């Protein structure tokens, strides 16, 4: 089970290991970039679900999602799996 709350962006200078790192506890290619994109999506999820996000916010979220999707798609293809 992966929960969205795990992807709250850590505070700068935080001494405790970020929640996503503690819960997942694994290393994988492009981990930092993937987590950064997940943090961006989590930061804006409430506005997407419950509010009215600005056009700029929507573009930033869509860009982050598209980048995350392309990374995952590429990694899955390397493993012999195709996703759309």
N, C-alpha and C positions, 0 to 999 in steps of 0.2 A: 504494500500500500504506500502510495506517495501522496502526501497532503500538500496543498498549495501554501499553507502557512510556513512550510519549511523554507520557502523561497523569498522570505522577507530579507531585503538587502541588509547585510551587516553594517554596523556603524564604523566609520573610519577610526582606526586605532583600537578597535574592539579586541580585547584580550582573549575572550572565549572563542573557540572555533565556531564558525557559523553553523546554524542549525542544519542546513542542507548537507554540509560536510559531515556533521556528526551522525545524521540519520542514514545517509547513503554509504559513507565510509569506504568508497571504492575510487580507484583512479581509472580514468578512461581518456581517450584522445580528445583534445579540445575542451577539456573539463571547465577551465576558467571562462572560456568564451560562452559555452552552453549555460553555465550558471549565471553569468552576467545577463544573458538574454532572458533567462527565467526570472531573474530579479526584476528586470524591466517590466515583464508581463505582469508579475505579481503586484508591482507598485501601482499599476493602473487598472487592476481587475475590478475594484469596487465602482469606479467611474463607468466602466464598460457595462457592468451588470445593473447598477442601481441609479446611475446618474446620466448626465448628458455631457459626454466628453467633447472637448474642442476638436476642430479638424486637425490641428497640429498634433494633439495627443493621439488621435486615431492614426495619423500617418506614422508616428513614431512606434506605436504598438504594432501596426501592420508590418512595418519594416523589420522590427525585432522578431515577430512571428515568422515572417518569410525567411529570414536568415536562419532561425532555429530549425525550421522545416527543411531547408536545403542541407544543413549540416547533418541532420538525422537521416534524411533521404540518402545522402552520399554514404554515410556509415553503414546503413542497411544494405545498400547496393554492394558495398565491399564484402558483406557477409552473405551475399547471394539472395537477398530479399528485395523485392520491388514494392515500393509504396507510392501512392499518388500525393 
